[in-house]
Amino acid sequence: MLSTRDNFMRLIKGEDAEYLSTYSLWWGMASPPFFRPEPSEDGVMRSMFGVEMVRDSGGIVGAAMPKTHDFVLTDITKWRDVIKLPDPSEISDSAWQDAAQQARDNHNPDLPFAGGTGLGGFFQNLVGVMGFTDGLMACFEEPDEVKDMLNAICDYTVEMAKKYVYYYRPDYGTFGDDIAHERNPFVSLEMFRDIFAPAWKRYYDVFVEADIPVGHHNCGYFEPFLDDLVGMGVSFWDPVQSSNDVFGIKEKFGRKLVMCQGYDIRFIKDDTTEEEVRATFRDYISRIAPGGSYAFNRGGIENMVANRDIEKQFMQWIYDEFDEIRYTYF
């Protein structure tokens, strides 16, 4: 039987998988350690651009998020005074080799070996340094300044990606830029194509030209941007949330785009039975999985269950059910 790695790699290359594949965002964490934020002398975690990071205590994974006030950039025309980027050439070949070897040594070979530069998305960097309000207003009022700033960040990111591809030789490349809410994108398609898409494509080109598959992480209603994403050579997307027309997307793109999707359990009430949970999940898989272009994203459960103990029980039933049926489709 194919390993988890080999089965998933078949899937994202448009080939026949041996069984229903799983996907995990954590597979793509083999990224270089250079310039990762570390606690400063005062114990505060800050990004490369000096943005204070705080823990999202209400979130599922307690991720570090930019502080939502006291932004480091309040005038986009002053970005050159704030955005100071390291010189990738200052990192020695031996440092890259050591980092890549350490990552390989710590890696489980049954899983994909993957990652990216680790810098974060261009939209996320913009709103990280300016906040949503000022960042989006800058896109309207000073789009050329925004593009200049993102191009500078992209220059650095692309050079790091080239080094990463050469030394790490990943199974696939990753990039995330949460540019959408559950119901709508944060920017129009026109603004996306004008400001953000060119930077995304420059990054993805590094992997595509090296014949390495690439995936994109984007929460929310991201469907309007999928034509552009697939056009950039992206072969899979996570987490595909239920606000998107998943069946329409599957029909439109087929094996050109693998949807790494969790499961929407927001219909479930506290008194929903185990059999009801399992039955609805089986029914959904029977409709979305045949023909490929689908991977079950463990950890991508959508929920509004207030009781975390009940939520964990629901998730365990779903995971168990998936493990029971995953070998019945190919």
C-alpha positions in Angstrom: 0.0 0.0 0.0 1.2 3.5 -0.8 2.4 5.7 2.1 0.4 8.8 3.0 3.1 10.8 1.3 3.0 8.9 -2.0 -0.7 8.7 -2.1 -1.1 12.4 -1.6 1.6 13.2 -4.1 -0.2 11.1 -6.7 -3.3 13.1 -6.0 -1.8 16.6 -6.4 -0.1 15.5 -9.6 -3.5 14.6 -11.1 -2.9 10.9 -11.0 -5.0 8.1 -9.5 -4.6 7.8 -5.8 -4.7 4.3 -4.2 -7.2 5.4 -1.5 -8.8 8.5 -0.1 -6.0 10.8 0.9 -5.7 12.9 4.0 -4.1 16.3 4.2 -2.6 18.3 7.1 -1.5 21.9 7.1 1.3 20.8 9.5 3.0 18.8 6.7 4.1 22.1 5.2 6.1 23.3 8.2 9.6 22.2 7.0 10.6 25.9 6.4 14.0 27.5 7.0 14.6 28.8 10.5 16.2 32.1 9.4 14.5 35.3 10.5 11.7 33.5 12.4 10.4 35.8 15.2 11.8 35.1 18.6 11.0 36.7 21.9 12.9 40.0 22.4 14.6 41.1 25.6 11.3 42.2 27.0 9.8 38.8 26.3 7.5 40.0 23.5 7.3 38.1 20.2 7.7 40.4 17.2 7.6 39.7 13.5 10.5 40.6 11.1 8.8 44.1 10.7 8.5 44.7 14.4 4.8 43.8 14.7 4.0 42.6 18.1 2.4 39.1 18.1 -0.2 37.9 20.6 -1.7 34.5 21.2 -5.2 34.0 19.9 -6.5 32.4 23.0 -10.0 31.9 21.6 -8.8 30.1 18.5 -8.5 26.4 17.9 -4.7 26.3 17.9 -3.8 29.4 19.9 -1.9 30.8 16.9 0.2 34.0 17.2 -1.6 36.9 15.6 -0.6 40.5 15.0 -1.7 42.9 17.7 -4.8 44.8 16.6 -3.7 48.3 17.6 -0.6 50.5 17.8 0.4 49.5 14.2 4.0 50.0 13.1 3.0 51.6 9.8 0.3 54.4 9.7 1.2 56.0 6.4 1.8 53.7 3.4 4.1 56.3 1.8 6.4 55.8 4.7 6.8 52.1 4.3 10.5 52.3 3.4 11.2 53.6 6.9 9.5 50.5 8.4 9.9 47.6 6.1 13.6 46.6 6.5 14.4 43.3 4.8 17.5 41.1 5.4 19.8 40.3 2.6 19.4 36.6 1.7 23.0 36.4 0.4 24.2 36.9 4.0 23.1 33.4 4.8 25.9 31.0 4.0 25.6 27.9 1.9 26.6 25.8 5.0 23.8 27.3 7.1 21.3 26.4 4.4 22.7 22.9 4.1 22.7 22.4 7.9 19.1 23.6 8.2 17.9 21.4 5.4 19.7 18.4 6.7 18.3 18.9 10.2 14.8 19.2 8.8 15.3 16.0 6.8 16.6 14.2 9.9 13.6 15.2 11.9 11.1 14.3 9.2 8.8 11.3 9.1 9.4 9.8 5.6 5.8 8.5 5.5 4.6 12.1 5.2 5.3 14.7 2.6 8.4 16.8 3.1 7.2 20.3 2.3 7.2 24.0 3.2 8.0 27.5 2.0 9.9 30.6 3.1 7.8 31.0 6.3 7.5 34.8 5.8 3.7 34.8 5.4 1.3 36.2 2.8 1.5 39.5 1.2 -2.0 40.6 2.2 -1.4 39.4 5.7 1.8 41.3 5.9 0.1 44.5 4.7 -2.7 44.3 7.3 -0.2 43.1 9.9 1.8 46.3 9.7 -1.2 48.7 9.0 -4.3 47.0 10.3 -7.3 46.1 8.1 -8.8 49.6 7.9 -5.6 51.5 7.0 -4.3 48.6 4.9 -7.4 48.4 2.8 -7.7 52.2 2.5 -4.1 52.3 1.3 -5.1 49.8 -1.5 -7.7 52.4 -2.6 -5.8 55.6 -2.1 -2.2 54.7 -2.8 -2.2 51.4 -4.8 1.2 52.1 -6.3 2.8 52.5 -2.9 1.2 49.3 -1.7 2.6 47.5 -4.8 6.0 48.9 -4.3 6.1 47.6 -0.7 4.8 44.2 -1.7 7.3 44.0 -4.5 10.1 44.7 -2.1 8.8 41.9 0.2 8.4 39.7 -2.8 11.9 40.2 -4.0 13.2 38.9 -0.7 10.6 36.1 -0.6 11.5 34.9 -4.1 15.2 34.8 -3.3 14.5 32.8 -0.2 12.3 30.5 -2.1 15.0 29.8 -4.7 17.4 28.9 -1.9 14.7 26.8 -0.2 14.0 24.8 -3.4 17.7 24.2 -4.0 18.7 23.1 -0.5 15.5 21.5 0.8 14.2 19.8 -2.4 10.7 19.7 -1.0 7.9 17.4 -2.2 5.7 20.4 -2.6 5.8 24.1 -1.9 3.4 26.0 0.3 2.1 29.6 0.6 -0.7 31.0 2.7 -2.4 34.4 2.4 -5.8 34.6 4.1 -7.4 37.2 1.9 -11.0 36.2 2.5 -13.7 36.1 5.2 -16.1 33.2 5.4 -18.7 35.1 3.3 -16.6 37.3 1.0 -13.0 38.1 0.0 -11.5 41.2 1.6 -10.7 42.7 -1.7 -12.3 42.7 -5.1 -11.2 40.5 -7.9 -9.9 43.6 -9.8 -7.9 44.7 -6.8 -6.6 41.2 -6.2 -5.4 41.0 -9.8 -3.8 44.4 -9.8 -2.1 44.4 -6.4 -1.7 40.9 -4.9 -1.8 38.3 -7.7 1.5 39.4 -9.4 3.4 38.8 -6.1 1.7 35.4 -5.6 2.7 34.4 -9.1 6.3 35.4 -8.7 6.5 33.3 -5.6 4.8 30.2 -7.2 6.9 30.5 -10.4 10.0 29.5 -8.3 8.4 26.1 -7.6 6.6 25.6 -10.9 9.7 26.2 -12.8 11.5 23.6 -10.7 8.6 21.1 -11.4 7.6 21.1 -7.7 3.8 21.1 -7.0 2.5 24.0 -5.0 -0.5 24.4 -2.7 -2.3 27.5 -1.3 -3.7 28.0 2.1 -6.7 30.4 2.2 -9.5 30.3 4.6 -12.9 31.7 3.8 -14.9 32.3 0.6 -12.0 32.2 -1.9 -13.9 30.8 -4.9 -13.7 34.1 -7.0 -9.9 33.8 -7.2 -9.6 30.2 -8.2 -9.2 30.8 -12.0 -6.2 32.9 -11.2 -4.8 30.5 -8.7 -5.0 27.5 -11.0 -3.6 29.7 -13.8 -0.5 30.2 -11.5 0.1 26.5 -11.5 -1.3 25.8 -8.0 -2.6 22.2 -7.7 -4.2 22.1 -4.3 -6.0 24.4 -1.9 -6.8 24.2 1.8 -9.0 24.6 3.8 -11.9 24.5 1.4 -14.7 25.8 3.6 -18.4 25.1 3.0 -19.2 28.7 2.0 -17.6 27.9 -1.3 -19.5 25.9 -4.0 -17.4 22.8 -3.5 -19.4 20.6 -6.0 -19.3 23.3 -8.6 -15.5 23.8 -8.1 -15.0 20.0 -8.4 -16.9 19.9 -11.6 -15.2 23.0 -13.1 -11.6 22.2 -12.3 -11.6 18.4 -11.9 -8.1 17.1 -11.2 -6.5 20.4 -11.9 -7.3 21.4 -8.3 -7.4 19.2 -5.3 -9.7 20.5 -2.6 -8.3 19.7 0.9 -11.5 20.0 2.9 -12.5 19.4 6.5 -16.2 18.9 7.3 -18.9 21.4 8.3 -20.4 20.2 11.6 -22.4 23.4 12.3 -25.6 21.6 11.6 -24.9 19.4 14.6 -26.6 20.1 17.9 -25.4 19.0 21.3 -27.9 16.2 21.3 -27.1 14.9 17.8 -26.5 11.2 17.9 -23.3 9.4 16.9 -25.1 7.6 14.1 -26.5 10.9 12.7 -23.0 12.4 12.7 -21.5 9.4 11.0 -24.3 9.0 8.5 -24.2 12.6 7.3 -20.4 12.4 6.9 -20.6 9.1 4.9 -23.2 10.7 2.6 -21.1 13.8 2.0 -18.0 11.7 1.2 -20.0 9.6 -1.2 -20.8 12.7 -3.2 -17.5 14.7 -3.0 -14.8 12.0 -3.1 -15.4 10.0 -6.3 -13.1 10.8 -9.2 -10.3 12.4 -7.2 -9.6 16.1 -6.6 -10.5 15.7 -2.9 -8.4 15.1 0.3 -9.8 15.0 3.8 -8.3 17.8 5.8 -7.9 16.6 9.4 -8.1 19.6 11.7 -10.2 21.5 9.2 -13.5 21.0 11.0 -15.9 23.9 10.8 -17.9 24.3 13.9 -20.0 26.5 16.2 -20.2 24.0 19.1 -19.7 25.9 22.3 -18.8 22.9 24.3 -15.3 21.8 23.3 -15.6 18.4 24.9 -18.7 17.7 22.7 -16.8 19.1 19.7 -13.9 16.7 20.3 -16.3 13.8 20.4 -17.9 14.8 17.1 -14.5 15.1 15.5 -13.4 11.7 16.8 -16.6 10.1 15.3 -15.8 11.8 11.9 -12.2 10.8 11.9 -13.1 7.2 12.8 -15.7 7.1 10.1 -13.2 8.4 7.5 -10.7 5.7 8.5 -13.4 3.1 8.0 -14.4 4.2 4.5 -11.3 5.6 3.0 -10.2 2.4 1.2 -13.6 1.9 -0.5 -13.4 4.5 -3.3 -10.4 3.3 -5.4 
